[in-house]
Amino acid sequence: MAVVPFSYFRLQRTRRGLSDAYQSGDWLAVRDYDRELGQSLEQAYADPRVDSAVLLDEMEKLLRIYEQLMKAC
């Protein structure tokens, strides 16, 4: 059984929060999650235990969310 590091869970949780905030139209929360994502990404990239393929998948999900955000703006 593979162990998933906390840094990945933090990134995943933050991405989901950003998506939920966008879906509900809570732009203040979108701003807060956007700021938190920078820290979450930095932590995940620095963590040698994070699987790069899993991290890449998470980044693709983030890009789709940001694409939606840019279209909404």
Buried (B, 14 or more C-beta within 10 A) or exposed (E): EEEEBEBBEBBBEBBEBBBEBBEEEBEEBBEBBBEBBEEBBEBBBEBEEBEEEBBEEBBEBBEEBBEEBEEEE
